[in-house]
Amino acid sequence: MTMLLVTPPAVEPVTLAQTRAFLKISSESEDELLEQLLRTAREVVESQTGLALISQTWRLHLDRWPRSGRIALFRYPVREIVEVTAYEPDGTPVVIGASERHLHKGSRPQRLYLSPRAGSSSLGGLEIDFVTGFGETGADVPDALKHAILTLAAHLYEFRSAFDGEMQPVSFPPAFDRMVEIWRRVSL
């Protein structure tokens, strides 16, 4: 199983103006650095929680048709299944129509169920394109996650060059950990 980001988020959940206000920076001279820190902080939050904050398209590659017909999608929340393509042994693509699949939205991870198909055991790999995220803008993202991004961006900004590599703090601020903890997916 391999996941590939096809279309990244169009915007960040936290704006540059919000970041400057949070850090009490009045000048625009460090905007490029702040944009990079915001991107990094969002990517860390998404990685730590398994979430997609702003709408983005992912492609999941599977080596074979699932025996149970059930596939876990490990980016949450999934908003739409764009396309499911299976491949014949010779590489010929077979599109799995919307009537042959069902997205179960009541769990995390969300699951895609594929209808039993004649010859599905002979099908090789699958590609599943799906859209995930809370919405198109930062207004759709929960406030705790936006605050976690700001907290981590502030931490990264503060320690960007104050220490050499060996002295660099290796942990996240406790406030960051508390804010993302409630969103982490726990496996039992």
C-alpha positions as CSV (number, residue, x, y, z in Angstrom):
1,M,0.0,0.0,0.0
2,T,1.4,3.4,-1.1
3,M,-0.2,6.8,-0.8
4,L,0.7,9.7,-3.1
5,L,-0.4,13.3,-2.8
6,V,-1.9,14.2,-6.2
7,T,-3.3,17.7,-5.5
8,P,-1.9,19.5,-2.5
9,P,-4.0,22.0,-0.5
10,A,-4.7,25.3,-2.3
11,V,-4.3,27.3,0.9
12,E,-2.9,26.9,4.4
13,P,-5.4,26.6,7.3
14,V,-3.7,29.6,9.0
15,T,-3.0,32.8,7.2
16,L,0.2,34.8,7.1
17,A,-1.6,37.7,8.9
18,Q,-2.8,35.4,11.7
19,T,0.8,34.1,12.1
20,R,2.3,37.5,12.2
21,A,-0.3,38.5,14.9
22,F,0.4,35.4,16.9
23,L,4.2,36.0,16.8
24,K,3.8,39.8,17.3
25,I,5.7,40.5,14.1
26,S,4.7,43.8,12.3
27,S,7.1,43.6,9.4
28,E,6.6,41.6,6.2
29,S,10.4,41.0,5.8
30,E,10.2,37.4,7.0
31,D,7.0,36.4,5.2
32,E,8.8,33.8,3.0
33,L,10.2,32.1,6.1
34,L,6.8,32.2,7.9
35,E,5.1,30.7,4.9
36,Q,7.6,27.8,4.9
37,L,7.1,27.3,8.7
38,L,3.3,27.3,8.3
39,R,3.6,24.6,5.6
40,T,5.9,22.6,7.7
41,A,3.7,22.9,10.8
42,R,0.6,21.8,8.8
43,E,2.5,18.8,7.4
44,V,3.6,17.8,10.9
45,V,0.0,18.1,12.3
46,E,-1.3,16.1,9.4
47,S,1.4,13.4,9.9
48,Q,0.9,13.2,13.6
49,T,-2.9,12.9,13.4
50,G,-3.6,11.2,10.1
51,L,-5.8,14.1,9.1
52,A,-6.0,16.2,6.0
53,L,-6.9,19.7,7.1
54,I,-7.6,21.5,3.8
55,S,-9.1,19.7,0.8
56,Q,-6.5,17.7,-1.1
57,T,-6.5,14.7,-3.5
58,W,-4.7,11.5,-2.7
59,R,-4.0,8.3,-4.6
60,L,-3.8,5.0,-2.8
61,H,-2.0,2.2,-4.7
62,L,-2.7,-1.4,-3.7
63,D,-0.9,-4.4,-5.1
64,R,-3.9,-6.6,-5.3
65,W,-7.7,-6.7,-5.0
66,P,-8.6,-7.0,-1.3
67,R,-10.1,-10.4,-0.4
68,S,-12.7,-8.9,1.9
69,G,-13.6,-6.1,-0.6
70,R,-12.8,-3.6,2.2
71,I,-10.1,-1.0,2.0
72,A,-9.1,1.4,4.9
73,L,-8.4,4.9,3.8
74,F,-5.8,6.4,6.2
75,R,-6.4,10.1,5.6
76,Y,-9.4,11.6,7.4
77,P,-12.0,12.9,6.7
78,V,-12.6,11.5,3.2
79,R,-15.1,13.7,1.4
80,E,-15.3,11.9,-2.0
81,I,-14.1,9.0,-3.9
82,V,-13.1,10.4,-7.3
83,E,-12.2,7.2,-9.1
84,V,-11.3,3.5,-8.5
85,T,-9.3,1.7,-11.1
86,A,-8.3,-1.9,-11.1
87,Y,-5.8,-3.5,-13.5
88,E,-5.9,-6.7,-15.5
89,P,-2.7,-8.9,-15.4
90,D,-1.7,-7.4,-18.8
91,G,-2.1,-3.8,-17.4
92,T,-5.4,-3.0,-18.9
93,P,-7.3,-0.5,-16.6
94,V,-10.8,-1.4,-15.4
95,V,-12.8,1.5,-13.9
96,I,-14.9,0.4,-10.9
97,G,-18.1,2.4,-11.2
98,A,-19.8,4.4,-8.4
99,S,-22.5,1.7,-8.2
100,E,-19.9,-1.0,-7.4
101,R,-18.4,0.8,-4.4
102,H,-19.5,2.4,-1.1
103,L,-17.7,4.8,1.2
104,H,-18.5,4.2,4.9
105,K,-18.1,7.5,6.6
106,G,-19.0,6.5,10.2
107,S,-15.6,5.2,11.3
108,R,-12.0,6.2,11.4
109,P,-10.3,5.1,9.3
110,Q,-13.0,5.4,6.8
111,R,-13.5,2.3,4.7
112,L,-14.3,1.8,1.0
113,Y,-16.3,-1.3,0.3
114,L,-16.0,-2.8,-3.2
115,S,-18.8,-5.0,-4.6
116,P,-17.8,-8.6,-5.4
117,R,-16.9,-8.7,-9.1
118,A,-16.7,-11.6,-11.5
119,G,-13.0,-12.1,-12.2
120,S,-11.9,-9.8,-9.3
121,S,-9.4,-12.5,-8.1
122,S,-7.6,-12.1,-11.5
123,L,-7.4,-8.4,-11.2
124,G,-4.0,-7.0,-10.1
125,G,-3.4,-3.7,-8.4
126,L,-5.9,-0.9,-7.6
127,E,-5.6,2.8,-7.7
128,I,-8.1,4.8,-5.6
129,D,-8.2,8.6,-6.0
130,F,-10.0,10.4,-3.2
131,V,-10.6,13.9,-1.8
132,T,-10.0,14.4,1.8
133,G,-10.0,17.4,4.2
134,F,-12.3,19.4,6.4
135,G,-13.0,21.9,3.6
136,E,-11.6,24.5,1.2
137,T,-10.6,27.2,3.7
138,G,-9.1,27.6,7.2
139,A,-12.6,28.4,8.5
140,D,-13.5,24.7,8.0
141,V,-10.6,23.5,10.2
142,P,-11.1,23.0,13.9
143,D,-9.6,25.8,16.0
144,A,-7.5,23.4,18.2
145,L,-5.6,22.2,15.0
146,K,-5.1,25.8,13.8
147,H,-3.7,26.7,17.2
148,A,-1.4,23.7,17.1
149,I,-0.1,24.9,13.8
150,L,0.5,28.4,15.2
151,T,2.2,26.9,18.3
152,L,4.5,24.7,16.3
153,A,5.3,27.5,13.8
154,A,6.2,29.8,16.7
155,H,8.4,27.1,18.2
156,L,10.2,26.5,14.8
157,Y,10.6,30.3,14.4
158,E,12.0,30.8,17.8
159,F,14.6,28.0,17.5
160,R,15.4,28.4,13.8
161,S,19.1,29.3,14.3
162,A,19.6,29.9,18.0
163,F,21.4,26.6,18.6
164,D,23.7,24.4,16.6
165,G,22.5,20.9,15.5
166,E,23.5,19.1,18.8
167,M,21.9,21.7,21.0
168,Q,18.6,22.0,19.1
169,P,15.5,21.1,21.1
170,V,14.2,17.7,19.8
171,S,10.7,17.7,21.2
172,F,7.6,19.7,20.4
173,P,6.2,22.2,22.9
174,P,3.8,20.5,25.4
175,A,0.9,22.8,24.2
176,F,1.3,21.4,20.7
177,D,1.1,17.8,22.0
178,R,-2.0,18.5,24.0
179,M,-3.8,20.1,21.1
180,V,-3.1,17.3,18.6
181,E,-3.6,14.5,21.1
182,I,-7.3,14.5,20.8
183,W,-7.1,14.1,17.0
184,R,-4.6,11.3,16.9
185,R,-5.9,7.9,15.8
186,V,-5.2,5.3,18.3
187,S,-4.9,1.7,17.2
188,L,-5.6,-1.0,19.8
